[in-house]
Amino acid sequence: MVSSELRNIVVIGGGFANNALLSTLLPKLDSSKYIVTLIDTRPFYVHQIATARAITTDKGKLEDLILVPYDRLLTKPHRMVVGNVVSVHAASQAAGATSGGEVELDDGSRVAYDILVVATGSRWPDDFTFPETHDEIISWLRNSRDSINAARNVVVAGGGSVGLEVAGEIRSFHPHVEVTVVQKGKGLLNGTYPSKFRNTLAQKAEAQGIKLIFEDMLVSEIPDKDGFVHTSNGKRLPADRVIHAVGTKPNTSLLRSLGPDTLTSSGFVRVLPTLQLPSHPTIFAAGDIIDWDEQKMAAKAGKHGTVIAANILALTQGVNPSTKYTGFIEAIIVPLGPNGGAGYIPLFCGLAIHGGDWMARFLKSADLMITGARKRIGY
């Protein structure tokens, strides 16, 4: 296990949930007794909320803002380990242990933990998956931007928030490009949100020149020799580039080593309201990977992080965790470029705020929440 002098809190994943966790936990943690070890595949935070714009345009030089080092967040004695965790090994209760264990990295090394937090996020299609190194990311962004700028026709597979965002960014920064969104459902987004909002969003997208195709899906991911992709309903769409905004999966294979009851059949992590794993009270999970009936969004992941921070502090004080996650309102802001979009914020008794360009611009599209994210990390 860990040194008798310092107990180890291991945090896997450097995304939105764990940034909220660390910025809440570290100022209150007794660093004479506990050390935090953050393990991530990169030595910097990637602000993925800005992905749709970052892959579309070099305006604003987002690469200088969304790749943020952890050096100001993780000061001594806390530390960063760059690597990929492939499995988690809880201490054997048969050997007399009641908590703790080790995580194993893909190079064979192991890091011991007394308390573990897993927030490894979702696996996205290649169009939205950042490479591992800074130089690779810069090259990847440049190639994506160049291919979009060179295109005359872009087809986006998926009419969820991510697909709409990237469509809106393309039309805003590359107005010469025709954009078509192909959505499997009858409307944009999904039934979590009221028809009024979804219809308004569709109208705004079409007013921006985005073509919408509903109740259809692509059957070919790569354009044919004539530069067309085909849909299940027989449509033939010109496409110089296809962007896939569907098919995310929870990145949870590292937890299979804890036993078959840890994950659902879809790969999500079963958790208690305290966000502890039912059979492992010193292991917590947060963000997109948890089995919770809600839309997967950064604001909720941040709330998960603050709940876990409170419960870790309880454990460090010898108290049973009691702070519970009770869910979060199903609000959504969908930017359609830097100056517009639409938003929906439910209130109570069926009341809700429906906002247009002003709401989207003020709450998300102008800044993409970059300033707040950088501030949490110390920049």
Sequence and secondary structure as in RCSB ss.txt:
>XXXX:A:sequence
MVSSELRNIVVIGGGFANNALLSTLLPKLDSSKYIVTLIDTRPFYVHQIATARAITTDKGKLEDLILVPYDRLLT
KPHRMVVGNVVSVHAASQAAGATSGGEVELDDGSRVAYDILVVATGSRWPDDFTFPETHDEIISWLRNSRDSINA
ARNVVVAGGGSVGLEVAGEIRSFHPHVEVTVVQKGKGLLNGTYPSKFRNTLAQKAEAQGIKLIFEDMLVSEIPDK
DGFVHTSNGKRLPADRVIHAVGTKPNTSLLRSLGPDTLTSSGFVRVLPTLQLPSHPTIFAAGDIIDWDEQKMAAK
AGKHGTVIAANILALTQGVNPSTKYTGFIEAIIVPLGPNGGAGYIPLFCGLAIHGGDWMARFLKSADLMITGARK
RIGY
>XXXX:A:secstr
   SS EEEEEE  SHHHHHHHHHHTTTS TTTEEEEEEESSSEEE GGGHHHHTT  TT GGGTSEEESTTTS 
TT EEEES EEEEEE  GGGT  S EEEEETTS EEEESEEEE   EE  GGG   SSHHHHHHHHHHHHHHHHH
 SEEEEE  SHHHHHHHHHHHHH TTSEEEEE SSSSSS TTS HHHHHHHHHHHHHTTEEEE S  BS SS  T
TSEEEBTTS EEE SEEEE    EE  GGGGGG TTSB TTS B   TTSEETTEEEEEE GGGB  SS   HHH
HHHHHHHHHHHHHHHHTT             EEEESSTT EEEEEE STT EEEE HHHHIIIIITTTTHHHHHH
HTT 
